């Protein structure tokens, strides 16, 4: 069993600059911030290292950080420009009984994160959900298409804070 | 208005209007499409089970739309599901009936404002015969809805379906 500082030190020694920081001031597990383009390599290390053995990705979730600037759209509604979208990875070691949370941030205008499908199969549907709800592109995902919304949904990504629902979908009125 | 009040005394002949006979046959064996959506479907299953016994009104689940008489929309209808429900409805033979069960199917329910994915009432897609309010309705309420539907069928005529 390792505490978050020890896990952070192990990662820092292995990956150096791609490990961006440790956030201990959280009510739950501590969060390690890492680089979005190296998350699959970091994940493989976390899973395979004999002192860590993070064999279970409990959940992967997308978050709209809403840290951009609000601008007016051409039709007068609020839009968010700039800022980041984030992905959180909640890891658990069933063998060593310790947990850690990873976080990657990616720019809102071109959100790209390396897929962790080749590390944890759990990522498959969870990454599809994050793509469906936030539009985060997971590079090298084998089957990145919408999972909950209709495949032909063109109105955007519903859980983004500046999402606007359409008036009609296939002739059906959407608002109340 | 039972059929047996025009029975002859020797017991082998009953006189009835064709309308009444057809309506009696239809309302006494409403086969519902085996189809559940959300928590209302749990109540619908409870209604089908032995305690409330939907079968005593002739209601049994039939797992093909081509041999079903009614469809109970039991739960939240997402926009994605609405296209499928419309197709199922179109595959059912006439006469066909729809019971909208619960707040979600009636009007969107708790998703009425922020449900970006929810159809705000199944009557935007297919015509509803009976609305059953509740969230979810108790089995008694669904039975009441079925009795309302039977009442409606009882007043139909062969020449014209009275809405």
HADDOCK unambig.tbl for C-alpha pairs under 7 A between the chains (distance, minus, plus):
assign (segid A and resid 149 and name CA) (segid B and resid 80 and name CA) 6.97 0.50 0.50
assign (segid A and resid 150 and name CA) (segid B and resid 80 and name CA) 5.50 0.50 0.50
assign (segid A and resid 165 and name CA) (segid B and resid 116 and name CA) 6.23 0.50 0.50
assign (segid A and resid 172 and name CA) (segid B and resid 124 and name CA) 6.86 0.50 0.50
assign (segid A and resid 174 and name CA) (segid B and resid 119 and name CA) 6.26 0.50 0.50
assign (segid A and resid 174 and name CA) (segid B and resid 120 and name CA) 6.98 0.50 0.50
assign (segid A and resid 176 and name CA) (segid B and resid 112 and name CA) 5.79 0.50 0.50
assign (segid A and resid 176 and name CA) (segid B and resid 113 and name CA) 6.60 0.50 0.50
assign (segid A and resid 176 and name CA) (segid B and resid 120 and name CA) 5.73 0.50 0.50
